[in-house]
Amino acid sequence: MTATTLNGASLTAAVVDDLVQYFPMCARQLHTTLRREKKLLHNGRLQYGLFLKGVGLSVDEALIFWRKSFSLIDDDEFQKKYRYNVRHAYGLEGTRRNYKPMSCQQIIMERRPTAGQIHGCPYREMAIDNLVVGLGTMGISDKDVIRHVREDVEAKKFHVACSRVFEHIHAKELKREKEASGMPVGLTENIIHPNEYFTRSFMLKNPGSMEGATTAAPDASGGNEQSMETD
């Protein structure tokens, strides 16, 4: 899912903070850590950078976003350590392969985080008490929803847990959509891509305001290996 314009305007680095409310928990976690720590480790940068690319951030705006986010380093260090990697993800360096945002399956199964890393799928990787705290930051306090998410996680149904959270957060909008279309309320299928979550969320919260959105089958085949510098 790719959004080239939102509310009729091209997506810029300056509006990313305002869009976090539409992000799935995996992207929210990476964004929050980036804002707090002023840095992200390699796999976190890769996962989040490709997600933002899928949202519609151009390479030029991505360079602005990452430069401003890495505020503890100077321009010279950024140019030497990070500029190439950003451009590489957009197919402008190295093999010039145009990498796609990672699907949920890739995030769950590949590049699993080790100690000190915060990329990956929160529903798989986070301790359940920390997950509940994370749900609270998304405005979820309903005990039944939290109980069902716990059960989903214990059953290793991570897509179901994320989709359940989506349905709860967007209950009012999904009901409105049902009344307008006569279709059953809720999602007909589980969310299988973080960018699908974003696009669906933005469109539900802002009906008719997303332009240039295209839908494509999420790439779950892997192949996002990149020869990027790690730290």
C-alpha angles and dihedrals in degrees: 000000000000129000115198097177135021121200087352095302130104114254113258135186089250094066100047092095090056092053096055090092087070096047125106116244094263092060093039090055092051093046093048092049091048092052093046100042098030088227144059128208119246101271092044091052091049095049095043096040092055091046091055089046088055091049088058107266109152121224091253092052090044090057089051091047096050094041092054092042092054091059096151093070131063128245094260094056092046092051092049100043109026115017094076092051093052092050091043091059089056093052095253099116139040113002088358092230112163101229121211127222112268119262122227089256092055092046092049098044106029134060094007112197124255128199112318095016123109105187123106130062113324091208089061102033108036125086107250095246090052089047090055089052089050090052088053091057087056090055097258115140100139105127094212092052091048090048092051092047089052090052092048092051093047088052089049090241094140096159089053092051092051092046090049090054090049092052092050095048091047099037094121094048093045090051090051090049091050092051091049097047104026089232123135114278118253134028119322091207135021117264110258102176132049091222090052087056091051096046093046092046095049093047093049093049094041108030113201094005101103116085130186092022114156129189122216133165106270113251105245095161096094121226100136093123110142131185093230129154113257129212 
